[in-house]
């Protein structure tokens, strides 16, 4: 797929007029990062390999920092794992010690992003504040990333007023830079978090207005990504669609998507959500008459449940398994999972309040 991102074209113009080899190499590293963010990992790897050879022959702290950041993001976008953190931390340390304030701010923004993905509140808030203190008003790459993380944090905490304000700032900075990859990420995260909210409402039995825009949000991701040349998140869109279909009651459609795409999605870094998604699939099988397969899938979900996974995913797993076991005629298992779900949902509400308080304190006076 041809990369048509506006930021890509801007970087190509800067590369064409680079004044020295180090500047040229740093710009190529930035374009490699952009390629990753649009899902073009093999092409990005080819660029980085050549840059590593140059850095080995002609060491330079700026190029070294950019390469550490690029390798960290390559790790992140390969499987969305936490192994990226150490490499990005190295980029952050080099840029700080060398006085490269813009790169330090950008590295801090990515560290905040990674810590958000890992639900590590305290370091996320610290790196967010660092980014917003260091980044100049027109350093759009760092500020758009930090604002997006702040928005996601408030969205997770169900503080939609603050979330909307930070989402707006993130879009403004991304638009100013022509960063279509960040805009795609914003669309994806907003759709994912809205779907998670609807899913929680269904699992907890709380009344909620029907949200016909959920699938529209998922569809808009695909349309936007096709227009700008792809996204590293595109492999996760079918799973989002499946979750929406479960909320909407289209169990056959959701089951088909899960069966086709769940194994690959788990290999891309959704293993931590595996128990929750497998429980969803078991519920789909209950509702499509595959009771024996549903029972096996429910047992698999229990085996895959990591006690240290995010508390909302743990709560969702138990709540869904309670529904499955109720439908399969096992009231003892259903009661056990209902009790575990209720405990986890209460823990999640406490966590939401902690996130809101930490963000309020850490971001006070910063924008």
N, C-alpha and C positions, 0 to 999 in steps of 0.2 A: 504494500500500500504506500503510495507516494505521500511523503510528509509535506503538508501544506500550511503548517503552523506559521502564524505571523512572526512569532519569535524566532523560528528557524530561519526565515528569510532575513531578519535583522542580523542574526549571528553570521550568516553567510556574507552579508555586506561587510561586517566588521572583520571577518577573517580575510576577505579580499584586500583590505587596506591595512592589515596589521603591520606595525613598524619594525618588529624584531622577532626572532625565533621563539623567545619565551612568551611574548604576548600572543603570538600565533598559536603556540601549543596550549596555552591556558584557554583561549577561545575555542579551540577544537575539543578540549575536555568539557567545556560548558555545552557545546553542541552534542557531545556524546551523552551527557546527562539528559539533555532534552530528548534525544532519540530513545533512551530508556523509558522516559516518562510517557512517550507515545507508543511504547510496546515494541520498539525496534531493537531488541537486545543483541542479536547477532551482529548487526551493523555497528552498534555502539562498542561491542567487544573488540571488533577489528580496529576501530579508532584507538581505543585505550591501549591495545597491545603495542601499536606503533609509538604511542606517547611514552609508554614505559621504557621502551628501548632508548628513546631520546633522553628521558630523565636519568637513565643509568649512565649514559655517556656524559651528560651535562647537568649535574644536579642543581636544582634551584628550589628554594622553599615555596615559592608561589605555585610552581608546577606540581611539586610534591603534595601540597595541600589540596589542590584541585583533584589530583589523582586519587588521594585517599577518600575525598568526598565522593568522587565518581565510583570508586570500587565499593564503597559502602552502599550507595544507592543501587548499584548493580546487584549486590547481595539482597537488598530489600525487594527490588522488583523481580528478582528471580523466584523467590519463594515467600516474600513478605515476612521473613524471619527476623529474630532479634540479633542475628549475627552481624547485621549491618551496623549496629550501634558502635562497636569498637572502632571500626574504620572511620566513621563520621567523627567520633571523638578525637581520633588522631588528626583529622583535618582541622578540627576546632582548636586543638592544642597548638599545632604548627602555626596557624593563622594568628592566634593570640600572641604567641611568643615573637612572631615576626612583625607584629604591628599591622597586620592586614585586616583592618576593622570590618570592611564590607564582607570579606569571606568568613570572618569569625561570626558575624551576624547571621549569614546564610547557613553556616554549619549549625549554629544554635537553633535556628528555625527548624532544620531537619531533625535535630535531636528532640525538639519538642514534639514534632510529628511522630517520630518513632516511639517516644514514651507514651504519647496518646494511644497509639495502636496497641501498646502493651498495658494500657490502663494503669500507668505509673504516675500518679497525680503529682507528687511533690517535685520530681525532676522536670516533668512537663511544664509546670507553672514557673519554675526557675528559669528554664531555657526560653520560655515565652517572654518573660520580663527582660531577660538579657537581650534578646533579639530586638525588642521594641525600644530599648534604651540605646542600642548601638547603631541600628539601621537609620540611615538618613531618610528624610521624607520621600525622596525619589528612588530609594533602593527597593524597587517594587518586588523583586523576587523574594527577598527575605520577609518583607512586610506582608505580602499576599499569603505566604506559607504560614506565618505566625498568626495572622488574622483568621485564616481558615481553621487552624487548630483551636484557637480561642472560641470560634463559633461552634465547632464540633463539641468542645468541652461543655459549653453552656447548653447546647442542644441535648447532649447526653444527660445533663442535670435537669432537663425539662424547664429551663429558663429561656423561653422562646423570645422574649423581648431583647435580652442581651445577645442571644444567638443571632437574631436577624440583623442587629446592628453590626456585629463582627463579620457576618457573611457579606454584608454590603461593602464593608471596607476591603475584604478579600477580593471581591469582584472588581472593585475600583482599581486596585493595584494590579491585578492580573490583566485587566483590559488596557491599562496604561502601558504595560510592557508587551501586549499582544501575546500573552502566555495562554494559549488555548489548552495546554495540558492541565494547568491549574484550574481553568474554568471547567474542564471535563471532570476533574476530581471533585470540584465543588458540587456539580450536578449529581455525581454518583453518591457522595457522602450525604447530601441532603435527602436524596431518595432512600438511601439505606437507613438513615436515622428515622425518617418518617415511617418507613415500613416497620422498623423495630418498635416504634411507639404503638402502631396499630396492632402489631402482633402481641405486645404485652397486654393491651386492652382486651383482646380476645381471650388470651390465656388466663387473665385474672377475672374475667366475667364482668368487667366494668363497662357500663353503657358508653358507646361511642358512636358518633355520626359516621355513616358510611363514607369512605374516602375513595371516590372514583378516580382520584388523581394519582393513586399509587402506581398503577401500571403505566399511566402516561409518563410519570417520572422515570420509570425504568426504560421505557421506550426512547425517551428523549436522550438518554445517555448514548444509546447505540447510534441514533441519528447524528448526534453531534460528533461522536468519535469518527464516524465514517466521513464526515465533512472535513475534518482537520487532519486526517491521516493516522488514526488509530490511537489507542490508549493502553497503558499497562494494566488498566483495571478491567478491560473488556472481557477477560475470562471469568470474571466474577458476576457479570450481569445476568447470566442465566439462573444463577442461584438466587439472586435478588428477585427475579421474575417468579421463580418457584415459590418463594416465601410469600409474595403478593397473592399468588393463586391460592395458596392454602388459606390465607386470610379471607379471600373472596369465596372460598368453598369449591373451587374447581380442583378437586383432588386428583382426578385423572391427569389433567394437564400438568399439575405440579409434580406428580409422580414421574411422568415422562421426562421432565426437565432434570429432576434429581437423579434419575437413573443414568441419564446421558452425561451430565456435567459434574455431579458431586465428586466422583473419584479424582478428576483433574483439579477441581477447585481445592480439594484437601491437599493435593500435592503442591498447590500454589501458595499454601500458607493458611488455609482455613481449617487445619487439623484441630486447632483449639476450639472451633465451633462444631466439631464433628458430632459430638453427642447430641447437641440441639438439633442439627440438621437431620441426623439419623432418626431422632424421635419424630420429627416432622414427616419423614418418609414412612415410618411405621404407621403414623396417623393416616397418611394417604392410603396405605394398603388396607387399613381397617375399613376405610370408606369406599374402597373399590372391591371389597369382598375377598381380599387375599389374607385371611385371618392367620393362617399358619405362618406365612411369610412375615406378616406384621409382628407376630410374637418373636420370631427370630431377630427381626430388626430392632425390636424394643430391647431385647437382651444385649444386642450389639451396642446399642446406644448406652446402656448402663455400663458396659465394659469400657467404652471409650470416654466416659465421663471423668474428667480430671478434676479432683477436688480443688485444685488451685486455678481453675479457669475463671474467667470473668464471672462475677456473681450473677449478672443478669442472664448470661447464657446458662449457668447452672440452674437458675430459677426456671427458665424457659424449658429446659430439658425435663425437670421434674414435673412441671405443670402439664407438659404434653404427654409424658409417660403416664401420668395419672388418668388422662383421658383415654389413652390406649388401653390400659389395663381395665378400666371401667367397662369399656366396650367389649373387651375380650372375656369378661366375666370373672375377673380376679380382684375382688374387693379389698383383699388384704394388701396386695401390691399397690393398688390404686390409693388406698388410705396412706400408705407409707410415703408415696411420692407427693401426695397432696400436702402432707405435713412438712416435708422437706421443701416443697415449693413455697409454702407460706413463710417459712423461716427465711428462705433466700430472698423473697420479695421484700420483706421487712429490712433485711440487710442492704438490699439495693437502694431502698429509699434513704437509708442513712448515708450510703455512699453518694447519692445524688446531692444531698445537702452538703456533704464535705467538699465535693467538687465545686459547687457554686460558691461556697465560702472561700475556698482557696483561690479561685479565679478572681473573685471580687477583690481579695486582698492583694494578690500578685499583680493584677492589671490596673489597679487604681492609679489614675493619672496618666496612663499610657494608652496610646492609640496609634 
